[in-house]
Amino acid sequence: MKAGDLIKFDRINGHCPSLSNKVGLYLGEAFIHRNDGVVVENHRVLMVGEAKPTIIDRGLLRWMRPYDPNEEK
């Protein structure tokens, strides 16, 4: 996945309605480099209809896939 790719989340669970089965734009990595040397691996996505990007952690990447609008026709 690279910045600028269209993505779609599969159904994640009942606690993520803003992402489950939704389409968006992958904006890239948003890593946090803490002072203690730990790197928190986050990613940024902009979901269709949203004004601001959403930060997700690497655990949600398993439900994110490339999206091709022609596949659903």
VMD Tcl script that builds the backbone (N, CA, C; Angstrom):
set m [mol new atoms 219]
animate dup $m
set s [atomselect $m all]
$s set {name element resname resid chain x y z} {
  {N N MET 1 A 0.850 -1.168 0.000}
  {CA C MET 1 A 0.000 0.000 0.000}
  {C C MET 1 A 0.903 1.241 0.000}
  {N N LYS 2 A 0.538 2.206 -0.843}
  {CA C LYS 2 A 1.318 3.444 -0.864}
  {C C LYS 2 A 0.375 4.638 -0.755}
  {N N ALA 3 A 0.906 5.750 -0.331}
  {CA C ALA 3 A 0.101 6.963 -0.187}
  {C C ALA 3 A -0.575 7.285 -1.511}
  {N N GLY 4 A -1.865 7.598 -1.444}
  {CA C GLY 4 A -2.644 7.916 -2.628}
  {C C GLY 4 A -3.494 6.771 -3.134}
  {N N ASP 5 A -3.297 5.562 -2.594}
  {CA C ASP 5 A -4.089 4.404 -3.018}
  {C C ASP 5 A -5.497 4.471 -2.439}
  {N N LEU 6 A -6.482 4.087 -3.259}
  {CA C LEU 6 A -7.838 3.908 -2.750}
  {C C LEU 6 A -7.872 2.614 -1.959}
  {N N ILE 7 A -8.547 2.647 -0.821}
  {CA C ILE 7 A -8.611 1.468 0.048}
  {C C ILE 7 A -10.050 1.231 0.490}
  {N N LYS 8 A -10.308 0.017 0.941}
  {CA C LYS 8 A -11.599 -0.305 1.548}
  {C C LYS 8 A -11.335 -1.210 2.738}
  {N N PHE 9 A -12.023 -0.926 3.818}
  {CA C PHE 9 A -11.936 -1.778 4.993}
  {C C PHE 9 A -13.011 -2.847 4.897}
  {N N ASP 10 A -12.654 -4.072 5.239}
  {CA C ASP 10 A -13.645 -5.119 5.402}
  {C C ASP 10 A -14.391 -4.836 6.702}
  {N N ARG 11 A -15.389 -5.653 7.026}
  {CA C ARG 11 A -16.075 -5.489 8.312}
  {C C ARG 11 A -15.082 -5.812 9.412}
  {N N ILE 12 A -14.843 -4.845 10.290}
  {CA C ILE 12 A -13.851 -5.015 11.354}
  {C C ILE 12 A -14.517 -5.644 12.570}
  {N N ASN 13 A -15.430 -4.933 13.170}
  {CA C ASN 13 A -16.232 -5.415 14.295}
  {C C ASN 13 A -17.285 -4.363 14.599}
  {N N GLY 14 A -18.078 -4.593 15.589}
  {CA C GLY 14 A -19.132 -3.648 15.925}
  {C C GLY 14 A -18.651 -2.349 16.552}
  {N N HIS 15 A -17.364 -2.264 16.850}
  {CA C HIS 15 A -16.832 -1.083 17.530}
  {C C HIS 15 A -16.197 -0.074 16.579}
  {N N CYS 16 A -16.163 -0.367 15.280}
  {CA C CYS 16 A -15.529 0.532 14.303}
  {C C CYS 16 A -16.476 0.862 13.151}
  {N N PRO 17 A -17.668 1.390 13.440}
  {CA C PRO 17 A -18.604 1.662 12.341}
  {C C PRO 17 A -18.110 2.719 11.361}
  {N N SER 18 A -17.212 3.592 11.797}
  {CA C SER 18 A -16.708 4.629 10.893}
  {C C SER 18 A -15.719 4.076 9.864}
  {N N LEU 19 A -15.238 2.840 10.061}
  {CA C LEU 19 A -14.295 2.226 9.125}
  {C C LEU 19 A -14.841 0.969 8.445}
  {N N SER 20 A -15.640 0.197 9.135}
  {CA C SER 20 A -16.127 -1.077 8.602}
  {C C SER 20 A -16.866 -0.898 7.282}
  {N N ASN 21 A -16.415 -1.643 6.262}
  {CA C ASN 21 A -17.015 -1.629 4.923}
  {C C ASN 21 A -17.015 -0.256 4.264}
  {N N LYS 22 A -16.065 0.603 4.634}
  {CA C LYS 22 A -15.995 1.955 4.090}
  {C C LYS 22 A -14.797 2.095 3.154}
  {N N VAL 23 A -14.917 3.035 2.222}
  {CA C VAL 23 A -13.874 3.341 1.236}
  {C C VAL 23 A -13.169 4.616 1.651}
  {N N GLY 24 A -11.881 4.688 1.353}
  {CA C GLY 24 A -11.121 5.880 1.678}
  {C C GLY 24 A -9.841 5.966 0.871}
  {N N LEU 25 A -9.004 6.887 1.272}
  {CA C LEU 25 A -7.724 7.145 0.630}
  {C C LEU 25 A -6.622 6.921 1.661}
  {N N TYR 26 A -5.657 6.083 1.316}
  {CA C TYR 26 A -4.532 5.845 2.218}
  {C C TYR 26 A -3.559 7.009 2.075}
  {N N LEU 27 A -3.259 7.681 3.175}
  {CA C LEU 27 A -2.397 8.858 3.156}
  {C C LEU 27 A -0.959 8.562 3.560}
  {N N GLY 28 A -0.710 7.376 4.099}
  {CA C GLY 28 A 0.659 7.000 4.436}
  {C C GLY 28 A 0.888 6.806 5.920}
  {N N GLU 29 A 2.145 6.604 6.229}
  {CA C GLU 29 A 2.555 6.351 7.608}
  {C C GLU 29 A 2.447 7.620 8.447}
  {N N ALA 30 A 2.137 7.428 9.711}
  {CA C ALA 30 A 2.077 8.532 10.674}
  {C C ALA 30 A 2.744 8.058 11.961}
  {N N PHE 31 A 3.987 7.615 11.825}
  {CA C PHE 31 A 4.701 7.044 12.964}
  {C C PHE 31 A 4.976 8.102 14.025}
  {N N ILE 32 A 4.933 7.664 15.275}
  {CA C ILE 32 A 5.294 8.515 16.408}
  {C C ILE 32 A 6.609 7.983 16.960}
  {N N HIS 33 A 7.605 8.837 17.038}
  {CA C HIS 33 A 8.916 8.476 17.584}
  {C C HIS 33 A 9.016 9.088 18.982}
  {N N ARG 34 A 8.853 8.231 19.984}
  {CA C ARG 34 A 8.868 8.711 21.365}
  {C C ARG 34 A 10.291 8.944 21.852}
  {N N ASN 35 A 10.405 9.739 22.889}
  {CA C ASN 35 A 11.719 10.056 23.463}
  {C C ASN 35 A 12.432 8.829 24.023}
  {N N ASP 36 A 11.667 7.798 24.405}
  {CA C ASP 36 A 12.298 6.605 24.976}
  {C C ASP 36 A 12.745 5.619 23.895}
  {N N GLY 37 A 12.639 6.021 22.623}
  {CA C GLY 37 A 13.103 5.183 21.528}
  {C C GLY 37 A 12.050 4.282 20.909}
  {N N VAL 38 A 10.874 4.238 21.503}
  {CA C VAL 38 A 9.799 3.406 20.970}
  {C C VAL 38 A 9.166 4.106 19.765}
  {N N VAL 39 A 8.910 3.349 18.722}
  {CA C VAL 39 A 8.230 3.871 17.539}
  {C C VAL 39 A 6.827 3.266 17.493}
  {N N VAL 40 A 5.824 4.134 17.529}
  {CA C VAL 40 A 4.436 3.697 17.454}
  {C C VAL 40 A 4.036 3.751 15.981}
  {N N GLU 41 A 3.688 2.576 15.429}
  {CA C GLU 41 A 3.428 2.450 13.993}
  {C C GLU 41 A 1.958 2.741 13.686}
  {N N ASN 42 A 1.654 3.995 13.401}
  {CA C ASN 42 A 0.312 4.418 13.017}
  {C C ASN 42 A 0.281 4.728 11.528}
  {N N HIS 43 A -0.925 4.801 10.987}
  {CA C HIS 43 A -1.129 5.131 9.584}
  {C C HIS 43 A -2.295 6.104 9.491}
  {N N ARG 44 A -2.312 6.895 8.409}
  {CA C ARG 44 A -3.347 7.915 8.239}
  {C C ARG 44 A -4.208 7.562 7.025}
  {N N VAL 45 A -5.545 7.633 7.192}
  {CA C VAL 45 A -6.487 7.397 6.106}
  {C C VAL 45 A -7.516 8.530 6.101}
  {N N LEU 46 A -8.015 8.847 4.917}
  {CA C LEU 46 A -9.101 9.824 4.785}
  {C C LEU 46 A -10.283 9.081 4.188}
  {N N MET 47 A -11.318 8.900 4.979}
  {CA C MET 47 A -12.479 8.135 4.555}
  {C C MET 47 A -13.420 9.024 3.747}
  {N N VAL 48 A -14.092 8.432 2.764}
  {CA C VAL 48 A -15.023 9.173 1.918}
  {C C VAL 48 A -16.085 9.831 2.796}
  {N N GLY 49 A -16.316 11.128 2.556}
  {CA C GLY 49 A -17.313 11.878 3.310}
  {C C GLY 49 A -16.795 12.531 4.571}
  {N N GLU 50 A -15.553 12.237 4.945}
  {CA C GLU 50 A -14.964 12.822 6.155}
  {C C GLU 50 A -14.109 14.037 5.783}
  {N N ALA 51 A -14.097 15.034 6.654}
  {CA C ALA 51 A -13.310 16.244 6.405}
  {C C ALA 51 A -11.880 16.126 6.927}
  {N N LYS 52 A -11.676 15.271 7.937}
  {CA C LYS 52 A -10.357 15.136 8.551}
  {C C LYS 52 A -9.873 13.695 8.445}
  {N N PRO 53 A -8.556 13.516 8.306}
  {CA C PRO 53 A -8.013 12.148 8.272}
  {C C PRO 53 A -8.178 11.443 9.614}
  {N N THR 54 A -8.168 10.132 9.553}
  {CA C THR 54 A -8.239 9.281 10.741}
  {C C THR 54 A -6.899 8.580 10.912}
  {N N ILE 55 A -6.433 8.505 12.144}
  {CA C ILE 55 A -5.209 7.773 12.454}
  {C C ILE 55 A -5.613 6.366 12.897}
  {N N ILE 56 A -4.992 5.365 12.271}
  {CA C ILE 56 A -5.243 3.973 12.667}
  {C C ILE 56 A -3.924 3.339 13.094}
  {N N ASP 57 A -3.995 2.332 13.942}
  {CA C ASP 57 A -2.763 1.629 14.314}
  {C C ASP 57 A -2.556 0.446 13.373}
  {N N ARG 58 A -1.401 -0.158 13.442}
  {CA C ARG 58 A -1.059 -1.219 12.502}
  {C C ARG 58 A -1.970 -2.439 12.620}
  {N N GLY 59 A -2.653 -2.585 13.749}
  {CA C GLY 59 A -3.558 -3.708 13.924}
  {C C GLY 59 A -4.742 -3.687 12.963}
  {N N LEU 60 A -5.109 -2.510 12.461}
  {CA C LEU 60 A -6.235 -2.408 11.535}
  {C C LEU 60 A -5.833 -2.665 10.083}
  {N N LEU 61 A -4.549 -2.742 9.806}
  {CA C LEU 61 A -4.093 -2.955 8.432}
  {C C LEU 61 A -4.581 -4.283 7.861}
  {N N ARG 62 A -4.803 -5.275 8.715}
  {CA C ARG 62 A -5.237 -6.585 8.211}
  {C C ARG 62 A -6.632 -6.539 7.603}
  {N N TRP 63 A -7.429 -5.514 7.931}
  {CA C TRP 63 A -8.770 -5.376 7.364}
  {C C TRP 63 A -8.819 -4.382 6.205}
  {N N MET 64 A -7.689 -3.779 5.885}
  {CA C MET 64 A -7.626 -2.789 4.813}
  {C C MET 64 A -7.112 -3.465 3.543}
  {N N ARG 65 A -7.787 -3.195 2.419}
  {CA C ARG 65 A -7.347 -3.781 1.152}
  {C C ARG 65 A -7.442 -2.734 0.048}
  {N N PRO 66 A -6.683 -2.936 -1.032}
  {CA C PRO 66 A -6.814 -2.013 -2.166}
  {C C PRO 66 A -8.247 -2.045 -2.697}
  {N N TYR 67 A -8.725 -0.897 -3.149}
  {CA C TYR 67 A -10.098 -0.806 -3.633}
  {C C TYR 67 A -10.119 -0.466 -5.114}
  {N N ASP 68 A -10.893 -1.228 -5.863}
  {CA C ASP 68 A -11.117 -0.969 -7.276}
  {C C ASP 68 A -12.623 -0.798 -7.470}
  {N N PRO 69 A -13.087 0.419 -7.770}
  {CA C PRO 69 A -14.527 0.640 -7.901}
  {C C PRO 69 A -15.167 -0.206 -9.003}
  {N N ASN 70 A -14.385 -0.660 -9.970}
  {CA C ASN 70 A -14.925 -1.478 -11.060}
  {C C ASN 70 A -15.269 -2.889 -10.606}
  {N N GLU 71 A -14.702 -3.349 -9.507}
  {CA C GLU 71 A -14.968 -4.698 -9.020}
  {C C GLU 71 A -16.394 -4.864 -8.517}
  {N N GLU 72 A -17.006 -3.799 -8.070}
  {CA C GLU 72 A -18.327 -3.895 -7.447}
  {C C GLU 72 A -19.463 -3.699 -8.440}
  {N N LYS 73 A -19.151 -3.576 -9.712}
  {CA C LYS 73 A -20.200 -3.375 -10.724}
  {C C LYS 73 A -20.559 -4.664 -11.387}
}
mol reanalyze $m
mol bondsrecalc $m
mol representation Tube
mol addrep $m
